[in-house]
Amino acid sequence: MKIKNLPWISFAFFAIAVGLYPFVFYLVDIHNHDKGLLHSKPAELVNSTIWMTIFYVHITFGGIALLTGWTQFSQRLRNRYLNAHRIVGKIYVISVLLSSCAGLYIAFFATGGIITAMGFGALVLLWLFTIIKAYTSIRRLDITEHQKWMIRNYALTFAAVTFRIWTPLFIGFILPNDVLDSFRATSWLCWVPNIIVAELIIAKMKRKPVYVNARS
């Protein structure tokens, strides 16, 4: 394994690992408040059929988006399996559309109040907007714009990963005595730096290839 491939391997590893995580909820007792994301939720919310249904839509299709989206950035896979690239792309678009719409509803009940709700709300609105832009640009056969919007969109999809990195850091070390403030901070930190990195990548597109070349 070449050292230069480590960033790509790490990127794919976290996308797959966190993409599979939501499916744990199909295997555990969802009413047990010690289970991950539901730990901070009140019993009346967890016992709500509407909230739980939308919650499942959000995490399931968000997981599918994470699991499928990273493959779209491999130039080698795209060139070798173009039809598969298009099929996976359609699955990704549908997954983001469903997960972002469900996520907007979920954001209203975010732990930490209005600041957290605004953080996650802004995330899902941008997530929805960027996938629409990515889809409409490829429909116009504007590949360059499509690639730019996909970079932005997957940066927002990857917020599911960075949220799980920032949250334990804040709760364990930065703000160990204030869980609510930790959630307020990570609701923004999980995606704002991501989109900044995406813009930096896009700014370099004139000098470097857009997609990561995943070579073994």
QUIHUQUI-V427820 format. One record per run of one state. SS is the DSSP state (~ for helix, > for strand, _ for the rest). FROM is the first residue (numbers start at 1). TO is the last residue. If there is no record, write none. Layout:
# QUIHUQUI-V427820
ss & from & to
SS & FROM & TO
SS & FROM & TO
This chain:
# QUIHUQUI-V427820
ss & from & to
_ & 1 & 2
~ & 3 & 26
_ & 27 & 35
~ & 36 & 40
_ & 41 & 42
~ & 43 & 46
_ & 47 & 48
~ & 49 & 73
> & 74 & 74
~ & 75 & 80
_ & 81 & 81
~ & 82 & 107
_ & 108 & 113
~ & 114 & 139
_ & 140 & 142
~ & 143 & 157
_ & 158 & 158
~ & 159 & 174
_ & 175 & 178
~ & 179 & 189
_ & 190 & 191
~ & 192 & 203
_ & 204 & 211
> & 212 & 212
_ & 213 & 216
